[in-house]
Amino acid sequence: MGENQHVVPDGDGWAVKGVGNSKATHRTDTQQQAIDFAREIARNQKSELFIHRKDGTIRDRDSHGNDPRHTKG
């Protein structure tokens, strides 16, 4: 499995960050744009996607690992 991806608030926009990375992989204006970008990375790396709220708490998790019981669309 690859590096888990997080969609996190970033100033007035949103950022995609891999676990342990100090810098964002990608920045967007909307959360949905960041989710779409991060989901593609998670699918390619067979990893987890964590979607955070503006306050930083996790609102959703999307697994793209090898276990089909935990994989979403």
N, C-alpha and C positions, 0 to 999 in steps of 0.2 A: 504494500500500500504506500501511496505517496504522502505528500505533506498536506495536512488538513488546512482548509481555507476558511477564513473568517471575513464576513462582511461587517464592517464597523463604521460608526460615525466618524467623519473627518471634516471638522469645521462646519461649513454650510452644506457639505456633500457627504459622500460615502467612499470608503476605500476597501479594497480587497487586500488582505494580508495573509501570507502563509505563516503557519506556526513558527515562532522563533525569529521571524524576520522583523527587523526594526523599521524598515521602509515598506511602504505600500507597493504591491505589485501593479496596482491599477487604481485610479481615482475616477469617480463619476459624479454627476449632479444628482442622480436619483438612486434610491436604494434598489429599485428594480433593475436598473442597468448594472449595478454592482453584483446583484444576485445572479443575473444571467451570465456575466463574465466569470464569476467564481464557480458557478455550477459547471461550466465547460471545463475549467481547470480540474475540479474535483472528479468529473467523469473521466478525464484523460489520465489522471493519476490514481484512480480508484481509491479516493480518500473521502473524508467527511467534509461537509459544508456546514458552518455555523453562522446563523444570521442573527445579528444583534439589533436591539432597539437603540433609539437615540441615547437612552440612559446607560447603554453598555451591557445590559442584561441580555441573555440569549432568548430570542423569541421563537426560533425554529432551528431544527437540525435536519440535515438531508444526507443520507449515507449513499455513497457510490462505490462502496467496497465490493469485495467478491462474494459476500454472503447475500443471496437473493432475498432472504427474509427481511433484510433491512434496507433494501434499495428502493428509492422512489423514482418514478417516471423519468 
